[in-house]
Amino acid sequence: MKPSRSHLVVIPSYNSGPRLAETVAEALACWRPVWVVVDGSTDGSDATLAPLGLQESDLRVLRLARNCGKGAAVLAGLKAAAAAGFNRALVMDADGQHPADRIALFMQTAAANPDAMVLGVPQFGPEAPASRRMGRLAGNWWANVETLWGGVQDSLFGFRVYPIPELLAIFHGRSAGHGYDFDTVAAVRLFWAGVRPINIPVPVRYFDAAEGGISHFRYWRDNMLLVRRHTRMVLEMVVRWPAIWRHRQRVLSHESNGAPSTLCQRRRRKTSL
């Protein structure tokens, strides 16, 4: 597989346990290059990448000295990627929940739509915790308010292709969104910046502790963080609404001209990456 010079996979990792090496290997089987950002891990999970790194020249591991949060880890990886000449990044979790076999579809969709962000829409199985399914309903409702129902179908799912220059621009000088609120802030503010969403349904796998599943999400702490973030963005949206409304109308017009914001089984043309 020839490595792309413009599109890469970025995997932030903090104490990801035994699933990390498996997730990275699956990603490398579907796309190259793959960069892992180790966010101050202390469990030794990043050491499991050493044998893989000896075999794979398309794997790069970046290490942060301390744990800074998911958003900070992703942004550190994207800054390095921008410096290396990349302009699109697919971000996925390190715990194996996201489907590596959909990476190529997302990358091809991003290449064919340079004005868009490609957002995964999770399709939960029966093993998914009910608290996760219910909690995201409220978050998605607020994100729809903030984008005036402009087409962001899921504001929390972390399997996405981002336009790197635009994403770095909206986070420049901004401390908000460096933790678990990153995905929500990124989707809403990219929409505000004029980036249209394309939504693709993807399956989600949940692993229990016996299967090596690890979650650092803290229900009350991280939900309160999201509540604070939505409160600030709603207040800002009140000021921005005329521009947001115009962008919403452009997105809807784009859809009516044959470029839907949701892709299910639609075949995409092949694009050189």
N, C-alpha and C positions, 0 to 999 in steps of 0.2 A: 504494500500500500504506500503510495507516494504521499509524503507529508504536505499538508497545506501551508502556504506561505501567508495566508490572510486570515484563516479561521482556526481557532484552537479550542481545546477543552480545558477548563479551569476547575479544579476540585479543591475547595477549602476543606481542611481537616483539623479537628481538635479532638484528641483522645478517641479516635474512631475505632480502636480495637481491631480484631482480626479481619473485619470486613474491608478494611482499607485496601490492602494489596489485591484482593479479589476484584473490588470495584475498579481499581486502576487498570488491572489486566483486561477486564471486560471493555473498558473504554478504549484502550489501545488496540483491541481487536477490531474496533469499529471506526476509529478515527486517529489521526496523528497530525500534530503533536498533542500531547497531554501534559499539562503542568499541574502539579500539586502544591498547594500553599499550606504548609504546616503551621498552624496558628498557636505556637507555644505549647505543643503537646508534651505531656509528661508521662504518658503510658507506654512509651517506646514503640507505638504503632508505626511510626514513620520508619523505624529500622527495618520493618518487613519489606520496605520498598527497595532496599539496597540490592538484593539479588536481581530484582527486576530491572533496576537501573543499569546494572552491568550488562544486561542483554539488550536493552532498549535505548537507542540513542535519541529517540523521539520523546523520552520522558525526562522532564525537568522538575526538580524538587526545590521549592523556595521555602525558607524557614524564617519565621518571625520569632524574635527573642522571647516574647511573652504573649500570653493570650490576649488578643485585642478585640475579638468578636468576629462573627461570620462576615459581616459587611466589610470590616476593615481588612480581613484576609482576602476577600474577593477583590477589593480595590487595589491592594498591594500587588496581586497577580496581574490585574488589568493594566496597571501603570507599567509594570515590567514588559507586558505583552505589547503595549503601545510603543514602547521604546524599541522593541524588536521588529516593529513594522506590521503587527497584526491589527485588524480593524473590526473583527467580530469574535466573540467568545461565547461558547456554550458553557454555562455554569451548571454543575450537578453536585449532589450531595455525595459524601464519602461513604455512606453507610449501606449502599447497595439498593436503596429503595427506588432509585430512578432507572429507567430502562435504557441501557447503553445501546440496544439495537435500534433505538429511534434517533440516535445522534445524527446519522447521515441525512435522514429526512429533514430534521430541523436545520442543519447546515445548508442543505440545498434550497430550502424555503427561504432562509435568510439571504443567500446569495442572489436569489431571483427577486427579492424584495428589499433593496438596500435602504428604503425609507422606513423599514418596520423593525419592531422587536417581535421575536417569536416566543410565545408564552405557552408552556405546557398547562393543560387542564387535567388535574388528577382524576382518574377513574378508580375509585376505592373498591377493594375487595371486602369480603365479610370479616376478614381479620383486622381491618383498620379500626383503631379505637374510636368509639362514638364521640368522645370529647373532641377529637381532632376534626371529625366531620361537622359537628355542630358549631364548634368555635369559629371555623373559617366562614360560616354563613354570615356571621355578623361582620367580620372583617371585609368580606367581599361586598357586602351591602354598602359599607362606608366608602370603599374604594370606588364603587359605582357612583355614589353621590359626588365624590371629588372629581370624577371624570365625566359627570353628567351622562352616565350610562353610555360611554363612548366605545365600549367593546372589550374592556379588560375583564375577562371571564373569571380569572382566579388571581388574586393579588398576593397570595402567600406561597404558591408552589415554586420551588427553587430550580426546576429544570427548564432553562430558558436560553435563548441566544440574544445577547445584548450587542448593540452597536457601541464599540469601545469609546470612540471620541465623545459621543453624545453623553454616555453614562458618566465618564470622568468629568465632563463639563458641569453636569448638574450636581455632582458631589464636591466640586472644587470649593474649598473653604467652608464646607458644611460638615458639622460633627454628627448630625442626625442621620440615622440609617446605618450606623456602623455595627449594629448588633443583629438580633433576630428581626428587627424592623426593616432590614435592608431590602428584601424582596418587595415589600409593600411600597416603600419610598421610591424604589427604582421604577416600578411599573407606573405609579401615579405621576411622578415628576417627568419621566420620559414622555408620557402622554401629553403633559402640559407643554413640553418642549417641542411638540409637533411630530413625535414618533408614533406611527399608528401600530396597533396591536394585531397580530395574527395568532389565533388560538388553535392549538392542536391537542386533542384528547390523548392522554397516555396512561397506561396502567401504573399503579403504585404497589410496591411490595413492602409489607411490614414484617420485620423479624422480631421474635421475642428474645429474651435474654439468653435462653438456651441455644438459640441460633446465632448468637453473636450480635444481636441488635442492641444499639446504644442510642439513647436520646439525651441531649443536654437541654432540651426545652423544659423550662420551669413554668408550670401552668399560670400561677398568679403573677410571678415576676414579669414574664414575657408578655402575657396578655395585658398587663397594666402598661407596659412599654408601648404596645400597639395602640392602646386607648389614648395615651398621651400624644402619640404621633398622629393619629387620625384627627384628634381635636385640633392640633395646630394646622394640619393640612386643610381641614374644612374651613377654618377661619381664613386661611390664605386663599382658598378657592373662592370665597365670597368676593374678594377683590379681583381675582383673575377670571371670573366666569365669562366675560365676553369673549376673551381669546380662547378659553377652553371650549366654549360653545361653537366657535368658528371651526376649530380643529375637529370637533365631533362631527360637524356637518361635512367636512372634507372626508372623514373616514367613512361615513355613511354613503357619500357620493361615490367613493372609490369602490365600495361593495356593490352598489347598484350598477356599476360599470363592469362587473364581472370579476372583481378581485375580492372574494369573501374574506372576512376576518376569522372565519373558522374553517379549518381543513380537517376532514375526516379520512375518507379513503380516496380523496382526489389525487390523481397522479400529477406530479410536478415535472417540469422539463428538467433535464440534466444540465447542470451548470458547472463549468470548470472552477475548481477552488484551488 
